[in-house]
């Protein structure tokens, strides 16, 4: 590495550290989301699988809380730090595939300034480890291409296995890799090489705990995630959401560069054929599935996370390797100069809005329901009622409220969801003595009779508490005291996937 390349690598590393530091600061001040609280509860009872996802997100949270405790910062710590190996992997992959340290540096920085990576690593979901595994997979495949050494297929298998332990979307990497090998003539010999299949065996062994867990639980997680879109449910209206949401998650200027880079790679205007084919297959195979999915059901914006490493490389190729005609070159120069500042600004504004609501004039916005602003004060009010009434356990009507209650109420408080018991199959049942009552039931206020009258001799509404962001009331919760259980406190109806 010459002095200029060393300077580029150093500046890139410092920029990444700065972005990671910004997320760590934001993580300490941003209340936990309901999904994070739910996954935090998973982390207290590690298993080979869960109703919603594979187990890596729970492991990531467990590691963070072992270091920094059961705080918002502790829950998020390791997830944010995963941006470091993610950035290293995408830097190395881009350098190998396109032979340019500037492309490598831009790939790492552009990926980090997308909201998909910035928010996706700060707010702990399965997408954070999936982003890392996807980047490592690209790096390992680039090493296979560059070195021609079969042993790198073992690294491919390890990265693919980690991706599968993060989210089931990673299954699409298998077809993408096979299409790449078939599409590039000089790589077809790997199809009859034992190394390819040894790599597949490594991935299978890493994924085995998830398979075994599902085998012992009626395959419920596989059925839930792989049955989201059915062919008979043709509703193409959802496809209109794809591009706007991805422009927001990629940030507009990175999205422009990425779209131009994919176009340039398709038109063979940069890079060698194997490199172009790898970026295209790692992007388009998964995108093609989600386009099909959107014809039948809604596609959440974060589901595109595994294509973002390839998309960031395409954006860097557009910024540095392609010769554009003057008008487009001006657009590229503008995006290259302002993409990172724009991404950082969008991240900061999003965090400020989520924490304060100031940008919407303290009115309702998309963040208020998912981010637990005001929950610490709400939990204090609920705890005061629980202590006054002598309730031995707190029940909630949904998994999000259950997670928030468990996180913000005093430690060792009995908290449980009254319904959807299959979500909690890995966790021990509450002590039967505590379920004997009285019980405090927490649910959002809505019209209707008192809840669970058929399960208790007495159900009495004893108050309401509000969750607020400043003066704005986000949600109001009704508190019911329930006494004299007539039988099983819980609704143990099987989940829809098993009915």
C-alpha positions in Angstrom: 0.0 0.0 0.0 1.5 3.3 -1.1 1.4 6.5 1.1 -1.7 7.8 -0.8 -3.6 4.6 -0.4 -2.6 4.5 3.3 -3.9 8.0 3.8 -7.2 7.1 2.1 -7.6 4.0 4.4 -6.7 6.0 7.5 -9.2 8.8 6.7 -11.9 6.2 6.0 -11.2 4.5 9.3 -11.5 7.8 11.2 -14.7 8.7 9.4 -16.2 5.3 10.3 -15.2 5.7 13.9 -16.8 9.2 14.0 -20.0 7.8 12.6 -20.0 4.9 15.1 -19.3 7.4 17.9 -22.3 9.5 16.8 -24.5 6.4 17.0 -23.3 5.5 20.4 -24.2 9.0 21.7 -27.6 8.8 20.1 -28.2 5.3 21.5 -27.6 6.5 25.1 -30.3 9.1 24.8 -32.9 7.4 22.6 -35.6 5.4 24.5 -35.8 1.7 23.5 -38.2 0.6 20.8 -40.9 -2.0 21.4 -39.1 -4.5 19.1 -35.8 -4.0 21.0 -37.5 -4.6 24.3 -39.0 -7.8 22.9 -35.6 -9.0 21.6 -34.1 -8.0 25.0 -36.5 -10.4 26.7 -35.3 -13.1 24.2 -31.7 -12.3 25.3 -32.5 -13.4 28.8 -33.4 -16.9 27.5 -31.1 -17.8 24.6 -32.3 -20.5 22.3 -31.8 -22.0 18.9 -34.7 -20.0 17.5 -37.7 -17.9 18.2 -41.2 -17.4 16.9 -40.3 -14.4 14.7 -36.6 -14.8 13.8 -33.3 -16.8 14.2 -31.3 -16.2 17.4 -28.4 -13.9 16.6 -30.2 -10.6 17.5 -30.7 -12.0 21.0 -27.0 -13.0 21.3 -26.0 -9.5 20.2 -28.1 -7.9 22.9 -27.0 -10.4 25.5 -23.3 -9.5 24.8 -24.1 -5.7 25.0 -25.9 -6.0 28.3 -23.2 -8.1 29.8 -20.9 -5.2 29.2 -23.1 -2.1 29.8 -26.1 -3.5 31.7 -29.8 -3.6 31.0 -29.9 0.0 29.7 -30.7 1.4 26.3 -27.0 1.8 25.7 -26.2 -1.7 26.8 -28.9 -3.2 24.5 -27.5 -1.4 21.5 -23.7 -1.4 22.2 -22.6 -4.5 20.3 -25.0 -3.9 17.4 -23.5 -0.4 16.9 -19.9 -1.8 17.1 -20.8 -4.4 14.4 -20.5 -1.5 12.0 -16.7 -1.8 12.3 -16.4 -5.3 10.8 -19.1 -4.5 8.3 -17.1 -1.4 7.1 -13.9 -3.4 7.0 -15.5 -6.2 4.9 -17.1 -3.9 2.4 -13.9 -1.8 2.1 -11.9 -4.9 1.3 -14.5 -6.4 -1.0 -14.7 -3.2 -3.1 -10.9 -2.9 -3.3 -10.6 -6.5 -4.5 -13.5 -6.3 -7.0 -12.6 -3.0 -8.6 -9.0 -2.4 -7.7 -9.5 1.1 -6.3 -9.0 2.3 -2.8 -11.2 5.3 -3.5 -14.0 3.0 -4.5 -13.3 1.0 -1.4 -13.4 4.0 0.9 -16.5 5.5 -0.7 -18.3 2.1 -0.5 -17.6 1.9 3.3 -18.6 5.5 4.0 -21.7 5.5 1.7 -23.0 2.3 3.3 -22.5 3.8 6.8 -24.4 7.0 6.0 -27.5 5.3 4.8 -30.3 5.2 7.3 -30.5 1.5 6.7 -27.0 1.1 8.3 -27.0 4.1 10.6 -30.4 3.4 12.2 -30.3 -0.3 11.5 -27.2 -0.7 13.7 -28.3 1.7 16.4 -31.8 0.3 16.8 -31.1 -3.4 17.4 -33.0 -5.7 15.0 -32.0 -8.8 13.0 -30.9 -6.4 10.2 -27.8 -5.3 12.1 -26.0 -8.7 12.1 -27.5 -9.4 8.7 -25.7 -6.3 7.3 -22.4 -7.5 8.7 -22.8 -11.0 7.5 -23.8 -9.8 4.0 -20.7 -7.6 3.8 -18.5 -10.5 5.0 -20.1 -12.7 2.4 -19.3 -10.2 -0.4 -15.7 -10.1 0.9 -15.3 -13.9 1.0 -16.7 -14.2 -2.6 -14.4 -11.5 -3.8 -11.5 -13.5 -2.3 -12.7 -16.6 -4.1 -12.6 -14.7 -7.3 -9.3 -13.0 -6.6 -7.3 -15.9 -5.3 -8.9 -18.9 -6.9 -8.3 -20.8 -3.7 -11.1 -23.2 -2.7 -10.5 -22.7 1.0 -12.3 -19.4 0.8 -15.5 -21.2 0.2 -15.4 -22.2 3.8 -15.4 -18.4 4.7 -18.3 -18.0 2.3 -20.1 -20.7 4.1 -19.4 -19.2 7.5 -20.6 -15.8 6.4 -23.7 -17.3 4.8 -24.4 -19.3 8.0 -24.2 -16.2 10.1 -26.5 -14.4 7.7 -29.0 -17.3 8.1 -28.7 -17.0 11.9 -29.7 -13.4 11.5 -32.7 -13.5 9.2 -34.3 -16.0 6.8 -33.9 -13.5 3.9 -30.3 -14.8 3.6 -31.6 -18.0 2.0 -31.7 -16.0 -1.3 -27.9 -15.7 -1.2 -27.7 -19.4 -2.2 -29.4 -18.8 -5.6 -27.5 -15.6 -6.1 -24.2 -17.3 -5.7 -25.2 -20.1 -8.1 -26.4 -17.7 -10.7 -23.0 -15.8 -10.4 -21.1 -19.1 -10.9 -23.1 -20.0 -13.9 -23.0 -16.6 -15.5 -19.2 -16.3 -15.4 -17.6 -19.0 -17.5 -14.3 -19.0 -15.7 -16.1 -19.7 -12.4 -18.2 -22.7 -13.5 -15.5 -25.2 -12.5 -16.5 -24.4 -8.9 -19.8 -26.2 -9.5 -18.0 -29.5 -9.5 -15.5 -28.6 -6.8 -15.9 -30.1 -3.3 -14.9 -26.8 -1.8 -18.2 -25.2 -2.9 -20.2 -28.0 -1.1 -18.0 -27.9 1.9 -18.8 -24.2 2.2 -22.5 -25.1 1.9 -22.0 -27.7 4.7 -20.4 -25.0 7.0 -23.5 -22.8 6.4 -25.8 -25.7 7.1 -24.0 -26.6 10.4 -24.2 -23.0 11.6 -27.9 -22.9 10.7 -28.6 -26.3 12.3 -29.7 -24.9 15.7 -32.5 -23.0 14.0 -33.6 -26.1 12.0 -33.6 -28.2 15.2 -35.5 -25.6 17.1 -38.2 -25.3 14.4 -38.4 -29.1 14.2 -39.2 -29.1 17.9 -41.8 -26.3 17.6 -44.0 -27.4 14.6 -41.8 -25.4 12.1 -43.7 -22.3 13.3 -40.9 -19.8 12.6 -40.3 -21.1 9.0 -44.1 -21.1 8.3 -44.5 -17.6 9.7 -41.7 -15.9 7.8 -42.0 -17.9 4.5 -45.8 -17.7 4.2 -46.1 -13.9 4.4 -47.1 -13.5 0.7 -49.5 -15.9 -1.0 -50.0 -16.1 -4.7 -53.7 -15.8 -4.4 -53.4 -12.5 -2.6 -52.8 -10.3 -5.7 -52.6 -6.7 -4.4 -50.1 -4.7 -6.6 -50.8 -1.5 -4.7 -47.9 -2.3 -2.4 -45.3 -2.1 -5.2 -45.8 1.7 -5.2 -44.2 1.9 -1.8 -40.9 0.3 -2.7 -39.0 3.1 -4.4 -40.0 6.0 -2.1 -39.2 4.0 1.0 -35.8 2.9 -0.3 -34.9 6.4 -1.4 -35.5 7.4 2.3 -33.6 4.5 3.7 -30.7 4.8 1.4 -30.9 8.7 1.7 -31.6 10.5 -1.6 -28.1 11.2 -2.8 -26.7 7.7 -2.1 -29.8 6.3 -3.8 -29.1 8.3 -6.9 -25.4 7.1 -7.0 -26.5 3.5 -6.4 -29.1 3.6 -9.2 -26.6 5.1 -11.6 -23.9 2.6 -10.5 -26.2 -0.4 -11.1 -27.1 1.1 -14.5 -23.4 1.5 -15.4 -22.6 -2.1 -14.2 -25.5 -3.4 -16.3 -24.1 -1.5 -19.3 -20.6 -2.9 -18.7 -19.1 0.6 -18.2 -16.9 -0.3 -15.2 -15.1 -3.3 -13.8 -14.3 -6.8 -15.0 -17.2 -9.1 -15.9 -16.9 -11.3 -12.8 -17.0 -8.3 -10.5 -20.0 -6.7 -12.3 -21.8 -10.1 -12.2 -21.2 -10.5 -8.5 -22.6 -7.1 -7.5 -25.6 -7.5 -9.8 -26.5 -11.0 -8.6 -26.1 -10.1 -4.9 -28.5 -7.2 -5.5 -31.0 -8.2 -8.1 -31.9 -11.7 -6.9 -33.2 -10.5 -3.6 -34.8 -7.4 -5.1 -36.6 -9.5 -7.7 -38.1 -11.6 -4.9 -39.3 -8.5 -3.0 -40.8 -7.0 -6.1 -42.8 -10.2 -6.5 -43.7 -10.2 -2.8 -44.9 -6.6 -3.1 -47.5 -7.7 -5.7 -49.1 -9.8 -2.9 -48.3 -8.1 0.4 -46.5 -5.1 2.0 -42.7 -5.2 1.9 -41.2 -3.4 4.9 -38.4 -1.0 4.0 -35.8 -2.7 6.3 -36.2 -6.1 4.5 -33.9 -4.8 1.8 -30.9 -4.7 4.2 -29.0 -7.6 2.7 -28.7 -5.8 -0.7 -27.2 -2.6 0.7 -23.5 -3.7 0.7 -23.7 -4.4 -3.0 -25.7 -1.2 -3.5 -23.1 0.8 -1.7 -20.3 -0.6 -3.9 -22.4 0.2 -7.0 -22.8 3.8 -5.7 -19.0 4.1 -5.2 -18.4 2.8 -8.8 -20.7 5.5 -10.1 -18.9 8.1 -8.1 -15.3 7.2 -9.1 -15.0 4.8 -12.1 -17.6 5.7 -14.7 -17.1 8.4 -17.3 -20.4 10.3 -17.5 -21.5 12.8 -20.0 -21.2 16.4 -18.6 -24.7 16.8 -17.3 -24.7 13.5 -15.4 -21.2 14.1 -14.2 -22.3 17.3 -12.5 -25.0 15.3 -10.8 -22.5 12.6 -9.7 -20.1 15.2 -8.4 -22.8 16.9 -6.4 -24.0 13.6 -4.9 -20.4 12.5 -4.2 -19.7 15.7 -2.3 -22.9 15.9 -0.3 -24.1 12.3 0.2 -22.2 11.8 3.5 -23.2 15.2 5.0 -26.8 14.6 3.9 -26.9 11.2 5.4 -25.5 12.3 8.7 -27.9 15.3 8.8 -30.9 13.0 8.1 -29.8 10.6 10.9 -29.4 13.5 13.4 -32.8 15.0 12.5 -34.5 11.6 12.8 -33.0 11.0 16.3 -34.0 14.5 17.4 -37.5 14.0 16.1 -37.9 10.6 17.7 -36.7 11.9 21.1 -38.4 15.3 21.2 -41.0 15.6 18.4 -39.9 19.2 17.8 -39.7 18.9 14.0 -43.4 18.0 13.8 -44.5 20.7 16.2 -44.9 18.1 19.0 -47.6 16.3 17.1 -47.9 12.6 16.1 -45.4 11.3 13.6 -44.2 7.9 12.4 -41.7 7.5 15.3 -44.0 7.9 18.3 -45.5 4.5 18.5 -42.3 2.5 18.0 -39.8 4.5 20.1 -40.5 4.3 23.8 -40.5 8.0 24.6 -42.2 8.6 27.9 -42.2 5.0 28.9 -40.0 5.5 31.9 -42.5 7.8 33.5 -45.4 5.6 32.4 -43.8 2.6 34.0 -43.3 4.5 37.2 -47.0 5.4 37.3 -48.0 1.8 36.6 -45.6 0.5 39.3 -47.2 2.9 41.8 -50.6 1.4 41.1 -49.2 -2.1 41.2 -47.7 -1.5 44.6 -50.8 0.2 46.0 -53.1 -2.7 44.9 -50.7 -5.5 45.8 -50.8 -6.9 42.3 -48.4 -9.9 42.1 -48.0 -9.8 38.3 -48.6 -7.4 35.4 -50.2 -8.7 32.3 -50.3 -7.0 28.9 -52.3 -7.4 25.7 -49.5 -7.3 23.1 -45.8 -8.2 22.9 -44.6 -4.6 22.5 -46.3 -3.4 25.7 -45.0 -6.5 27.4 -41.5 -5.8 26.3 -41.6 -2.1 27.4 -43.1 -3.1 30.8 -40.5 -5.7 31.4 -37.7 -3.3 30.5 -38.9 -0.2 32.5 -40.6 -1.8 35.5 -38.4 -2.7 38.5 -36.2 -5.8 38.0 -37.8 -9.1 38.9 -41.4 -7.7 38.5 -43.6 -10.5 37.1 -44.6 -9.3 33.6 -46.2 -11.5 30.9 -48.4 -11.3 27.8 -51.8 -12.7 28.4 -52.3 -13.9 24.8 -50.0 -15.2 22.0 -48.2 -17.5 24.4 -46.3 -19.2 21.5 -44.1 -16.0 21.3 -42.8 -16.9 24.8 -42.2 -20.6 24.3 -38.5 -20.3 25.2 -39.2 -18.5 28.5 -40.3 -20.0 31.8 -43.9 -19.6 32.8 -44.6 -17.1 35.6 -44.8 -18.6 39.1 -48.3 -20.0 39.7 -48.5 -18.3 43.1 -48.0 -14.9 41.4 -50.7 -15.7 38.8 -53.1 -16.4 41.7 -53.6 -12.7 41.9 -54.5 -10.0 42.1 -53.3 -9.2 38.7 -52.8 -5.8 36.9 -53.8 -5.8 33.3 -52.4 -3.1 31.0 -53.9 -2.3 27.6 -54.5 0.6 25.3 -57.8 2.4 25.9 -60.5 1.5 23.4 -64.3 1.1 23.4 -65.7 -2.2 24.7 -66.4 -4.2 27.8 -64.0 -4.9 30.6 -61.4 -7.4 29.3 -61.1 -11.1 30.3 -64.4 -11.2 32.2 -64.7 -14.9 31.4 -61.4 -15.7 33.0 -61.8 -13.9 36.3 -64.4 -13.6 39.0 -63.8 -9.8 39.3 -62.4 -7.4 36.8 -62.3 -3.7 37.8 -61.0 -0.7 36.0 -58.9 1.2 38.5 -57.4 4.0 36.4 -55.6 5.1 33.3 -52.0 6.3 32.6 -50.7 8.3 29.7 -47.5 7.9 27.7 -46.4 11.4 26.6 -43.8 13.1 24.6 -43.7 16.6 26.1 -47.3 17.7 26.3 -48.4 15.4 23.5 -50.2 12.2 24.6 -49.0 9.3 22.5 -51.1 6.6 24.1 -53.4 6.1 27.0 -53.4 2.8 28.9 -56.3 1.4 30.9 -55.4 -0.4 34.1 -57.7 -3.2 35.2 -57.3 -5.2 38.5 -58.3 -8.8 38.0 -59.0 -11.2 40.9 -60.3 -14.8 41.2 -59.0 -16.6 38.2 -61.5 -19.2 37.0 -58.8 -21.3 35.3 -55.8 -20.8 33.2 -54.9 -17.1 33.2 -53.5 -17.2 29.7 -55.0 -17.5 26.3 -53.1 -20.4 24.8 -54.7 -20.4 21.4 -52.2 -21.7 18.8 -50.7 -19.0 16.5 -52.4 -18.5 13.1 -49.5 -20.5 11.4 -50.5 -23.6 13.3 -54.3 -23.4 13.0 
